[in-house]
Amino acid sequence: MNNFQKLSETEMEVMQVIWASGRPITSSELLDFFARNKGKAWKGQTMATFLARLVEKGVLISIKQQGRTNIYEPCMSPEEYRSQEAKSLLETLYEGSVKNFLATLYDGKELTKDEISELRHWFAEKAGEKNG
């Protein structure tokens, strides 16, 4: 967990496209997608930099194909990434305390009876999983 690196906004945007593709993808395919669908005419070197950072951060792996083309595929699912990001945030800002996080999140906000009931139910389920 100590080596987790949060993705920048643009890196997350690239990863969302890769995750949505559901298959290994090349930088050329990504460049084409962003040009056609997002209006971003990035240069090849720009995309190569994003992909290298994503590999370095451990969310992508690069597989050499024939010639100079690299194929990229995710090392983790979006859910795994979100879980790691949440755990990192909890450790960094709240000393690993869910209580401190919830207190900050809801301090001064009135929770409805339904929200309190939902939280109680969720915590009871989690306690049951640990005890069972």
PyMOL CGO cylinders between C-alpha atoms (Angstrom):
from pymol import cmd
from pymol.cgo import CYLINDER

trace = [
    CYLINDER, 0.00, 0.00, 0.00, 2.87, 2.37, 0.73, 0.3, 1, 1, 1, 1, 1, 1,
    CYLINDER, 2.87, 2.37, 0.73, 3.85, 2.48, -2.96, 0.3, 1, 1, 1, 1, 1, 1,
    CYLINDER, 3.85, 2.48, -2.96, 0.34, 3.29, -4.24, 0.3, 1, 1, 1, 1, 1, 1,
    CYLINDER, 0.34, 3.29, -4.24, 0.37, 6.30, -6.57, 0.3, 1, 1, 1, 1, 1, 1,
    CYLINDER, 0.37, 6.30, -6.57, -2.86, 8.12, -7.30, 0.3, 1, 1, 1, 1, 1, 1,
    CYLINDER, -2.86, 8.12, -7.30, -3.61, 8.73, -10.96, 0.3, 1, 1, 1, 1, 1, 1,
    CYLINDER, -3.61, 8.73, -10.96, -3.84, 12.25, -12.33, 0.3, 1, 1, 1, 1, 1, 1,
    CYLINDER, -3.84, 12.25, -12.33, -7.11, 13.35, -13.91, 0.3, 1, 1, 1, 1, 1, 1,
    CYLINDER, -7.11, 13.35, -13.91, -5.78, 12.70, -17.43, 0.3, 1, 1, 1, 1, 1, 1,
    CYLINDER, -5.78, 12.70, -17.43, -4.24, 9.34, -16.48, 0.3, 1, 1, 1, 1, 1, 1,
    CYLINDER, -4.24, 9.34, -16.48, -7.63, 8.31, -15.05, 0.3, 1, 1, 1, 1, 1, 1,
    CYLINDER, -7.63, 8.31, -15.05, -9.32, 9.40, -18.27, 0.3, 1, 1, 1, 1, 1, 1,
    CYLINDER, -9.32, 9.40, -18.27, -6.93, 7.20, -20.27, 0.3, 1, 1, 1, 1, 1, 1,
    CYLINDER, -6.93, 7.20, -20.27, -7.48, 4.26, -17.90, 0.3, 1, 1, 1, 1, 1, 1,
    CYLINDER, -7.48, 4.26, -17.90, -11.26, 4.61, -18.14, 0.3, 1, 1, 1, 1, 1, 1,
    CYLINDER, -11.26, 4.61, -18.14, -11.00, 4.23, -21.91, 0.3, 1, 1, 1, 1, 1, 1,
    CYLINDER, -11.00, 4.23, -21.91, -8.73, 1.21, -21.54, 0.3, 1, 1, 1, 1, 1, 1,
    CYLINDER, -8.73, 1.21, -21.54, -11.01, -0.43, -18.95, 0.3, 1, 1, 1, 1, 1, 1,
    CYLINDER, -11.01, -0.43, -18.95, -14.08, 0.29, -21.10, 0.3, 1, 1, 1, 1, 1, 1,
    CYLINDER, -14.08, 0.29, -21.10, -12.45, -1.32, -24.15, 0.3, 1, 1, 1, 1, 1, 1,
    CYLINDER, -12.45, -1.32, -24.15, -12.38, -4.67, -22.34, 0.3, 1, 1, 1, 1, 1, 1,
    CYLINDER, -12.38, -4.67, -22.34, -9.34, -5.81, -24.31, 0.3, 1, 1, 1, 1, 1, 1,
    CYLINDER, -9.34, -5.81, -24.31, -5.63, -5.05, -24.77, 0.3, 1, 1, 1, 1, 1, 1,
    CYLINDER, -5.63, -5.05, -24.77, -5.13, -1.79, -26.67, 0.3, 1, 1, 1, 1, 1, 1,
    CYLINDER, -5.13, -1.79, -26.67, -2.38, 0.07, -28.55, 0.3, 1, 1, 1, 1, 1, 1,
    CYLINDER, -2.38, 0.07, -28.55, -1.33, 3.69, -28.18, 0.3, 1, 1, 1, 1, 1, 1,
    CYLINDER, -1.33, 3.69, -28.18, -2.48, 4.31, -31.78, 0.3, 1, 1, 1, 1, 1, 1,
    CYLINDER, -2.48, 4.31, -31.78, -5.97, 3.10, -30.91, 0.3, 1, 1, 1, 1, 1, 1,
    CYLINDER, -5.97, 3.10, -30.91, -6.02, 5.39, -27.88, 0.3, 1, 1, 1, 1, 1, 1,
    CYLINDER, -6.02, 5.39, -27.88, -4.81, 8.37, -29.91, 0.3, 1, 1, 1, 1, 1, 1,
    CYLINDER, -4.81, 8.37, -29.91, -7.55, 7.73, -32.46, 0.3, 1, 1, 1, 1, 1, 1,
    CYLINDER, -7.55, 7.73, -32.46, -10.22, 7.35, -29.77, 0.3, 1, 1, 1, 1, 1, 1,
    CYLINDER, -10.22, 7.35, -29.77, -9.28, 10.60, -28.00, 0.3, 1, 1, 1, 1, 1, 1,
    CYLINDER, -9.28, 10.60, -28.00, -9.11, 12.51, -31.30, 0.3, 1, 1, 1, 1, 1, 1,
    CYLINDER, -9.11, 12.51, -31.30, -12.50, 11.25, -32.51, 0.3, 1, 1, 1, 1, 1, 1,
    CYLINDER, -12.50, 11.25, -32.51, -14.46, 11.14, -29.25, 0.3, 1, 1, 1, 1, 1, 1,
    CYLINDER, -14.46, 11.14, -29.25, -12.84, 13.66, -26.92, 0.3, 1, 1, 1, 1, 1, 1,
    CYLINDER, -12.84, 13.66, -26.92, -11.50, 16.27, -29.33, 0.3, 1, 1, 1, 1, 1, 1,
    CYLINDER, -11.50, 16.27, -29.33, -7.96, 15.76, -28.02, 0.3, 1, 1, 1, 1, 1, 1,
    CYLINDER, -7.96, 15.76, -28.02, -5.39, 15.59, -30.80, 0.3, 1, 1, 1, 1, 1, 1,
    CYLINDER, -5.39, 15.59, -30.80, -2.49, 14.39, -28.69, 0.3, 1, 1, 1, 1, 1, 1,
    CYLINDER, -2.49, 14.39, -28.69, 0.87, 13.62, -30.25, 0.3, 1, 1, 1, 1, 1, 1,
    CYLINDER, 0.87, 13.62, -30.25, 2.22, 10.07, -30.08, 0.3, 1, 1, 1, 1, 1, 1,
    CYLINDER, 2.22, 10.07, -30.08, 4.89, 11.10, -27.57, 0.3, 1, 1, 1, 1, 1, 1,
    CYLINDER, 4.89, 11.10, -27.57, 2.25, 12.58, -25.25, 0.3, 1, 1, 1, 1, 1, 1,
    CYLINDER, 2.25, 12.58, -25.25, 0.31, 9.30, -25.21, 0.3, 1, 1, 1, 1, 1, 1,
    CYLINDER, 0.31, 9.30, -25.21, 3.55, 7.34, -24.79, 0.3, 1, 1, 1, 1, 1, 1,
    CYLINDER, 3.55, 7.34, -24.79, 4.34, 9.45, -21.72, 0.3, 1, 1, 1, 1, 1, 1,
    CYLINDER, 4.34, 9.45, -21.72, 0.89, 8.80, -20.20, 0.3, 1, 1, 1, 1, 1, 1,
    CYLINDER, 0.89, 8.80, -20.20, 1.19, 5.06, -20.86, 0.3, 1, 1, 1, 1, 1, 1,
    CYLINDER, 1.19, 5.06, -20.86, 4.72, 4.89, -19.42, 0.3, 1, 1, 1, 1, 1, 1,
    CYLINDER, 4.72, 4.89, -19.42, 3.49, 6.61, -16.24, 0.3, 1, 1, 1, 1, 1, 1,
    CYLINDER, 3.49, 6.61, -16.24, 0.57, 4.18, -15.98, 0.3, 1, 1, 1, 1, 1, 1,
    CYLINDER, 0.57, 4.18, -15.98, 2.96, 1.24, -16.33, 0.3, 1, 1, 1, 1, 1, 1,
    CYLINDER, 2.96, 1.24, -16.33, 5.24, 2.81, -13.70, 0.3, 1, 1, 1, 1, 1, 1,
    CYLINDER, 5.24, 2.81, -13.70, 2.28, 3.28, -11.34, 0.3, 1, 1, 1, 1, 1, 1,
    CYLINDER, 2.28, 3.28, -11.34, 1.40, -0.38, -11.72, 0.3, 1, 1, 1, 1, 1, 1,
    CYLINDER, 1.40, -0.38, -11.72, -2.04, -0.10, -13.31, 0.3, 1, 1, 1, 1, 1, 1,
    CYLINDER, -2.04, -0.10, -13.31, -0.95, -1.16, -16.82, 0.3, 1, 1, 1, 1, 1, 1,
    CYLINDER, -0.95, -1.16, -16.82, 1.41, -3.69, -18.29, 0.3, 1, 1, 1, 1, 1, 1,
    CYLINDER, 1.41, -3.69, -18.29, 3.07, -3.29, -21.64, 0.3, 1, 1, 1, 1, 1, 1,
    CYLINDER, 3.07, -3.29, -21.64, 3.36, -6.32, -23.89, 0.3, 1, 1, 1, 1, 1, 1,
    CYLINDER, 3.36, -6.32, -23.89, 5.71, -6.07, -26.87, 0.3, 1, 1, 1, 1, 1, 1,
    CYLINDER, 5.71, -6.07, -26.87, 4.16, -7.06, -30.13, 0.3, 1, 1, 1, 1, 1, 1,
    CYLINDER, 4.16, -7.06, -30.13, 5.91, -7.41, -33.46, 0.3, 1, 1, 1, 1, 1, 1,
    CYLINDER, 5.91, -7.41, -33.46, 7.97, -4.43, -34.43, 0.3, 1, 1, 1, 1, 1, 1,
    CYLINDER, 7.97, -4.43, -34.43, 7.73, -1.26, -32.40, 0.3, 1, 1, 1, 1, 1, 1,
    CYLINDER, 7.73, -1.26, -32.40, 4.06, -1.53, -31.38, 0.3, 1, 1, 1, 1, 1, 1,
    CYLINDER, 4.06, -1.53, -31.38, 3.27, -2.01, -27.72, 0.3, 1, 1, 1, 1, 1, 1,
    CYLINDER, 3.27, -2.01, -27.72, 0.01, -3.44, -26.54, 0.3, 1, 1, 1, 1, 1, 1,
    CYLINDER, 0.01, -3.44, -26.54, -1.25, -2.36, -23.14, 0.3, 1, 1, 1, 1, 1, 1,
    CYLINDER, -1.25, -2.36, -23.14, -3.59, -4.06, -20.75, 0.3, 1, 1, 1, 1, 1, 1,
    CYLINDER, -3.59, -4.06, -20.75, -4.72, -3.26, -17.22, 0.3, 1, 1, 1, 1, 1, 1,
    CYLINDER, -4.72, -3.26, -17.22, -3.12, -4.94, -14.19, 0.3, 1, 1, 1, 1, 1, 1,
    CYLINDER, -3.12, -4.94, -14.19, -6.15, -4.16, -12.06, 0.3, 1, 1, 1, 1, 1, 1,
    CYLINDER, -6.15, -4.16, -12.06, -9.85, -3.52, -12.45, 0.3, 1, 1, 1, 1, 1, 1,
    CYLINDER, -9.85, -3.52, -12.45, -11.45, -0.15, -11.83, 0.3, 1, 1, 1, 1, 1, 1,
    CYLINDER, -11.45, -0.15, -11.83, -12.83, -1.54, -8.56, 0.3, 1, 1, 1, 1, 1, 1,
    CYLINDER, -12.83, -1.54, -8.56, -9.37, -2.65, -7.42, 0.3, 1, 1, 1, 1, 1, 1,
    CYLINDER, -9.37, -2.65, -7.42, -7.97, 0.78, -8.24, 0.3, 1, 1, 1, 1, 1, 1,
    CYLINDER, -7.97, 0.78, -8.24, -10.76, 2.58, -6.35, 0.3, 1, 1, 1, 1, 1, 1,
    CYLINDER, -10.76, 2.58, -6.35, -10.22, 0.31, -3.35, 0.3, 1, 1, 1, 1, 1, 1,
    CYLINDER, -10.22, 0.31, -3.35, -6.48, 1.05, -3.29, 0.3, 1, 1, 1, 1, 1, 1,
    CYLINDER, -6.48, 1.05, -3.29, -7.11, 4.78, -3.71, 0.3, 1, 1, 1, 1, 1, 1,
    CYLINDER, -7.11, 4.78, -3.71, -9.65, 4.79, -0.86, 0.3, 1, 1, 1, 1, 1, 1,
    CYLINDER, -9.65, 4.79, -0.86, -7.29, 2.87, 1.43, 0.3, 1, 1, 1, 1, 1, 1,
    CYLINDER, -7.29, 2.87, 1.43, -4.46, 5.26, 0.60, 0.3, 1, 1, 1, 1, 1, 1,
    CYLINDER, -4.46, 5.26, 0.60, -6.66, 8.28, 1.31, 0.3, 1, 1, 1, 1, 1, 1,
    CYLINDER, -6.66, 8.28, 1.31, -7.81, 6.77, 4.61, 0.3, 1, 1, 1, 1, 1, 1,
    CYLINDER, -7.81, 6.77, 4.61, -4.20, 6.09, 5.68, 0.3, 1, 1, 1, 1, 1, 1,
    CYLINDER, -4.20, 6.09, 5.68, -2.87, 9.45, 4.52, 0.3, 1, 1, 1, 1, 1, 1,
    CYLINDER, -2.87, 9.45, 4.52, -5.56, 11.80, 5.79, 0.3, 1, 1, 1, 1, 1, 1,
    CYLINDER, -5.56, 11.80, 5.79, -7.31, 9.88, 8.58, 0.3, 1, 1, 1, 1, 1, 1,
    CYLINDER, -7.31, 9.88, 8.58, -4.57, 7.72, 10.11, 0.3, 1, 1, 1, 1, 1, 1,
    CYLINDER, -4.57, 7.72, 10.11, -6.41, 4.63, 8.90, 0.3, 1, 1, 1, 1, 1, 1,
    CYLINDER, -6.41, 4.63, 8.90, -9.49, 5.44, 10.98, 0.3, 1, 1, 1, 1, 1, 1,
    CYLINDER, -9.49, 5.44, 10.98, -12.87, 4.92, 9.33, 0.3, 1, 1, 1, 1, 1, 1,
    CYLINDER, -12.87, 4.92, 9.33, -14.43, 6.68, 12.33, 0.3, 1, 1, 1, 1, 1, 1,
    CYLINDER, -14.43, 6.68, 12.33, -12.32, 9.81, 11.75, 0.3, 1, 1, 1, 1, 1, 1,
    CYLINDER, -12.32, 9.81, 11.75, -13.22, 9.74, 8.05, 0.3, 1, 1, 1, 1, 1, 1,
    CYLINDER, -13.22, 9.74, 8.05, -16.95, 9.43, 8.72, 0.3, 1, 1, 1, 1, 1, 1,
    CYLINDER, -16.95, 9.43, 8.72, -16.82, 12.10, 11.42, 0.3, 1, 1, 1, 1, 1, 1,
    CYLINDER, -16.82, 12.10, 11.42, -15.21, 14.51, 8.95, 0.3, 1, 1, 1, 1, 1, 1,
    CYLINDER, -15.21, 14.51, 8.95, -17.62, 13.58, 6.21, 0.3, 1, 1, 1, 1, 1, 1,
    CYLINDER, -17.62, 13.58, 6.21, -20.76, 13.96, 8.30, 0.3, 1, 1, 1, 1, 1, 1,
    CYLINDER, -20.76, 13.96, 8.30, -19.74, 16.50, 10.95, 0.3, 1, 1, 1, 1, 1, 1,
    CYLINDER, -19.74, 16.50, 10.95, -22.43, 19.15, 11.05, 0.3, 1, 1, 1, 1, 1, 1,
    CYLINDER, -22.43, 19.15, 11.05, -24.66, 17.30, 8.56, 0.3, 1, 1, 1, 1, 1, 1,
    CYLINDER, -24.66, 17.30, 8.56, -27.90, 15.84, 9.78, 0.3, 1, 1, 1, 1, 1, 1,
    CYLINDER, -27.90, 15.84, 9.78, -28.22, 12.22, 8.71, 0.3, 1, 1, 1, 1, 1, 1,
    CYLINDER, -28.22, 12.22, 8.71, -31.69, 10.95, 7.95, 0.3, 1, 1, 1, 1, 1, 1,
    CYLINDER, -31.69, 10.95, 7.95, -33.07, 7.93, 9.79, 0.3, 1, 1, 1, 1, 1, 1,
    CYLINDER, -33.07, 7.93, 9.79, -32.79, 5.98, 6.54, 0.3, 1, 1, 1, 1, 1, 1,
    CYLINDER, -32.79, 5.98, 6.54, -29.09, 6.89, 6.17, 0.3, 1, 1, 1, 1, 1, 1,
    CYLINDER, -29.09, 6.89, 6.17, -28.38, 5.92, 9.78, 0.3, 1, 1, 1, 1, 1, 1,
    CYLINDER, -28.38, 5.92, 9.78, -30.27, 2.65, 9.31, 0.3, 1, 1, 1, 1, 1, 1,
    CYLINDER, -30.27, 2.65, 9.31, -28.37, 1.93, 6.10, 0.3, 1, 1, 1, 1, 1, 1,
    CYLINDER, -28.37, 1.93, 6.10, -25.02, 2.58, 7.80, 0.3, 1, 1, 1, 1, 1, 1,
    CYLINDER, -25.02, 2.58, 7.80, -25.97, 0.37, 10.77, 0.3, 1, 1, 1, 1, 1, 1,
    CYLINDER, -25.97, 0.37, 10.77, -27.00, -2.42, 8.41, 0.3, 1, 1, 1, 1, 1, 1,
    CYLINDER, -27.00, -2.42, 8.41, -23.76, -2.10, 6.42, 0.3, 1, 1, 1, 1, 1, 1,
    CYLINDER, -23.76, -2.10, 6.42, -21.61, -2.15, 9.60, 0.3, 1, 1, 1, 1, 1, 1,
    CYLINDER, -21.61, -2.15, 9.60, -23.55, -5.14, 10.95, 0.3, 1, 1, 1, 1, 1, 1,
    CYLINDER, -23.55, -5.14, 10.95, -22.93, -7.04, 7.72, 0.3, 1, 1, 1, 1, 1, 1,
    CYLINDER, -22.93, -7.04, 7.72, -19.21, -6.21, 7.86, 0.3, 1, 1, 1, 1, 1, 1,
    CYLINDER, -19.21, -6.21, 7.86, -19.00, -7.29, 11.51, 0.3, 1, 1, 1, 1, 1, 1,
    CYLINDER, -19.00, -7.29, 11.51, -20.76, -10.54, 10.60, 0.3, 1, 1, 1, 1, 1, 1,
    CYLINDER, -20.76, -10.54, 10.60, -18.25, -11.21, 7.81, 0.3, 1, 1, 1, 1, 1, 1,
    CYLINDER, -18.25, -11.21, 7.81, -15.32, -10.78, 10.19, 0.3, 1, 1, 1, 1, 1, 1,
    CYLINDER, -15.32, -10.78, 10.19, -16.88, -12.93, 12.91, 0.3, 1, 1, 1, 1, 1, 1,
    CYLINDER, -16.88, -12.93, 12.91, -18.19, -15.62, 10.58, 0.3, 1, 1, 1, 1, 1, 1,
]
cmd.load_cgo(trace, "trace")
